[in-house]
Amino acid sequence: MFSKSFPISTDKYTKWEDVSLSEEEEIHAEGRAREKNISIMKECIRDAKKLVIEEDLKEYQTDIINIAISFFEKRASHQVYWKERECKEKFDGINKKK
């Protein structure tokens, strides 16, 4: 189960509230991350191909994929980010009702 703590300021103290994702919410966040990562990887492959052509490099498929992976590592949103985001949305929804 994924959980994250968020601060709630009171008059004198900061209180931390834990928010946990249900199994369904966690699976949903992982699915969103997977879809986004596939889209990002495709974009990275296109950018790597473009870079190889612009720099007049040899167009070896493995080189393009290695460049794309480097781009991807810099751009990709990890599953933890999406789970944290889901927790934050849940936290905000809980605290709007209070």
N, C-alpha and C positions, 0 to 999 in steps of 0.2 A: 504494500500500500504506500502510495506516495503522499507525503505531507510537507507543508512549508509553514513557517511562522511569520506573522506580520505584526508590526507594532501598532498599538493603539495608545495614543497619548491621553493621559488624564491630567488633572491639575498639577500633581507633583511628580508622578511616576509615568514611566512607559511600561505598559502591560503588553505581553506578547500573546497572541491568539494563534493556536495551531489550526490549520485547515487541511483536511485530508480529502483525497479524491476517492470516490467509489471505484470499484473495479471497472465499471462501465465508463466512467469519466476518464480514467487512466487509459483505457483502450482507445477511447475517442481521441485523446491528446496524442497518443502514439500514432494513430492513423493520420491525423493532421500533419504531424511531423514527417511521416513517411512520404505523404503526397508532396509536401513542400520540398523535401530533400531530393526527390526524383526530379522535380521541376528545376531545382537549383543545379543538379548534376548535369542535366541536359543543356542548361544555359552555360555551364562551365565548359562542356565539351565544345559547344559552338564557339565560345570565346577562345579556347585553346587552339582550335583549328584556324581561327582568324589570326591569332598571334603568330602561329607557325607560318602562315602564308605571308603576312605583313613583314615578318623578319627573315623571309626567304630561307627558312629552315627546312630540313628534310621532313617529309610528311609521313613519318613512321607512326603507325597506329599506337604503339606502346608509348611513344613520346607524347603524343596528344593526350592520351589517357593520364599519363603522369602529370602533365601540366594541369589537366582538368581536375585531378585529385587535389593538387595544391590549391587551385582556386576554390574547390569545394570545401576544403578544410577551413579556409578563411571565411567563407560565406554561409556555410550550412548552419541551420538552427538545429540544435540537438534536442532530443526528446525531453530532456530535463527542462529546457527552456519552455517548451509547450506545456509541460505539466505544471511548472511554476506559474505560467500565465493562466492556466485553467484554475489553479488555486486562488490566484489574485482576483479573478472574475468572481469566483465563489465567495471569497472574503468580502469584496465590495458589495455583492448582492446581500449578504448577511447583514452587513453594517448599515446599509441603506434602510433596512427594515427597522433598525433599532432607534 
